[in-house]
Amino acid sequence: MKRMYLILFLLFLLSGGCAFADGDLWDNYGDNNAYGQKAVSDEEFNSVVDKLKEKKYGKKKNKNIPKGENYRQSNETKFINKVDEELPILCIPTPLYADVNHIIPVGHYQIVGEKVNGEPVIKLYQAHYLIAKLPACETKDDFNQEHINFVDLIQEDDESKVKIIFGNVDFNAYTILDIAKQKNEQE
């Protein structure tokens, strides 16, 4: 049995069933590359690598300046005040009395809080139209709000009143308004 395996192996070997490599990868090197690629010298390669390093690390040098050198505690407030803030929006679901003769209709309003002659005022805008200018009471209470800039409508214990709360970097304030009576309620 061993002889039979040996004879089969020798016949296979002598019959030319083996393949030998014609060349190696260095045959493709040069101007006549089989892949159509141009040979690159070491100098060209190193110059491209250096340019890429300059591009990559050159921009980061400006970005990696520690913020402590540019932003000190004393000028953070100036920086925050210069940032354009989006005006908070308040949804009023029921008509409210701004004063005896003026009713604030149902809608969405952009709220601006400011001090006029040292007194806080809350202004309600729709588009660029001033709808109401409400006197407010300044407070140190932040009404347990998460953000510095906030506005909200809160139902008071007296169900005929609501409180509009407002806060920004400068001050926190609130105003209490009466709910306008509907025509059905008046009858």
C-alpha positions in Angstrom: 0.0 0.0 0.0 2.9 2.3 0.8 4.4 1.6 -2.6 1.2 2.6 -4.3 1.2 6.0 -2.6 4.9 6.5 -3.5 4.3 5.6 -7.1 1.3 8.0 -7.4 3.3 10.8 -5.8 6.2 10.3 -8.2 3.8 10.2 -11.2 2.1 13.4 -10.1 5.5 15.1 -9.6 6.9 14.1 -13.0 3.7 14.8 -14.9 4.2 18.6 -14.5 1.3 19.2 -12.1 3.4 21.8 -10.2 3.3 25.5 -11.1 6.3 27.8 -10.6 6.2 31.6 -10.3 7.3 33.5 -13.4 8.5 36.6 -11.5 7.9 38.7 -8.4 6.4 42.1 -7.5 9.6 43.9 -8.5 8.8 43.2 -12.1 6.0 45.8 -11.9 8.3 48.6 -10.6 9.3 51.3 -13.0 7.7 53.5 -15.6 5.8 50.6 -17.2 3.9 49.7 -14.1 1.1 47.2 -14.7 -1.2 49.2 -12.4 -0.6 52.5 -14.2 1.0 54.1 -11.1 3.9 56.6 -11.2 6.9 55.8 -9.1 7.4 58.4 -6.3 10.8 59.3 -4.9 11.6 59.5 -1.2 11.9 63.3 -1.4 8.5 63.8 -3.0 6.9 61.5 -0.4 8.5 63.3 2.5 7.5 66.7 1.2 3.8 65.7 0.9 3.9 64.2 4.5 5.4 67.4 5.8 2.8 69.6 4.1 0.0 67.4 5.6 1.5 67.7 9.1 1.7 71.5 8.8 -1.9 71.6 7.6 -3.2 69.3 10.4 -1.2 70.8 13.3 -1.1 74.4 12.1 -4.8 74.9 12.5 -4.9 73.3 15.9 -2.3 75.6 17.3 -4.9 78.4 17.3 -7.7 76.2 18.7 -5.7 74.8 21.6 -5.1 78.1 23.3 -6.3 77.6 26.9 -9.5 79.4 27.5 -8.2 80.8 30.8 -5.9 83.1 29.0 -8.7 84.7 26.9 -11.7 84.4 29.3 -11.2 85.6 32.8 -13.8 85.8 35.5 -14.0 89.5 35.2 -15.1 89.6 31.6 -17.4 86.6 31.4 -20.5 88.8 32.0 -19.5 91.2 29.2 -19.1 88.2 26.9 -22.5 86.7 27.9 -24.3 90.1 27.4 -22.8 90.5 23.9 -24.2 87.1 22.8 -27.4 87.5 20.8 -30.0 85.7 22.7 -33.1 84.2 21.3 -36.2 85.7 22.9 -38.1 83.2 25.0 -41.6 82.4 23.7 -44.7 82.2 25.9 -47.9 80.5 24.9 -51.0 82.2 26.4 -53.9 79.7 26.2 -56.6 82.1 27.4 -57.3 85.8 27.1 -55.7 87.9 29.8 -56.3 91.5 31.0 -53.3 93.7 30.5 -55.2 96.5 32.1 -58.9 97.4 32.4 -59.3 98.3 28.7 -56.7 96.0 27.0 -57.1 92.2 26.6 -54.1 90.1 25.5 -55.6 87.5 23.1 -54.7 83.8 23.0 -51.4 83.2 21.1 -47.7 82.9 21.2 -45.6 85.8 22.3 -41.9 86.7 22.3 -41.1 88.1 25.7 -38.6 90.9 26.4 -37.8 91.9 30.0 -36.1 95.2 30.6 -35.8 98.0 33.2 -37.4 101.3 32.3 -36.4 104.1 34.7 -35.2 101.4 37.1 -38.5 99.5 37.1 -38.7 96.1 35.5 -41.1 95.8 32.6 -42.2 92.6 30.7 -43.1 93.3 27.0 -45.1 90.9 24.9 -44.4 90.9 21.1 -46.0 89.2 18.2 -43.8 89.5 15.1 -42.4 93.0 15.6 -45.6 94.5 17.1 -45.7 95.3 20.8 -48.9 93.7 22.1 -48.5 94.6 25.8 -46.2 96.4 28.2 -46.7 94.9 31.7 -45.2 96.4 34.9 -43.4 93.6 36.9 -42.1 93.0 40.3 -38.3 92.2 40.5 -37.4 89.2 42.6 -34.3 87.2 43.6 -36.3 84.0 43.1 -35.4 81.9 40.1 -38.7 79.9 40.3 -36.7 76.6 40.2 -36.0 77.1 36.5 -33.1 75.2 34.8 -32.0 78.0 32.5 -30.9 81.6 32.9 -33.3 82.9 30.3 -36.8 81.7 31.0 -40.5 82.6 30.8 -43.5 80.7 32.0 -47.2 81.0 32.8 -48.2 79.7 36.2 -51.8 79.3 37.5 -52.3 81.2 40.8 -54.2 79.8 43.8 -57.0 82.2 42.9 -58.2 80.5 39.7 -59.0 83.9 38.1 -55.4 84.9 38.0 -52.1 83.8 36.4 -48.5 84.7 37.0 -46.0 85.3 34.2 -42.5 84.7 35.4 -39.5 86.0 33.5 -35.7 85.7 34.0 -32.6 86.7 32.2 -29.0 87.6 33.1 -30.0 91.0 34.4 -33.0 90.2 36.6 -35.9 87.9 37.5 -39.4 89.3 37.6 -43.0 88.3 37.7 -46.4 89.9 37.0 -49.9 88.7 38.0 -52.7 89.1 35.5 -56.5 88.5 35.6 -58.0 86.0 33.2 -60.4 87.7 30.9 -64.0 86.5 31.2 -65.4 84.8 28.1 -68.7 85.9 26.7 -70.4 82.6 27.7 -69.2 83.1 31.3 -70.6 86.7 31.5 -74.2 85.6 30.6 
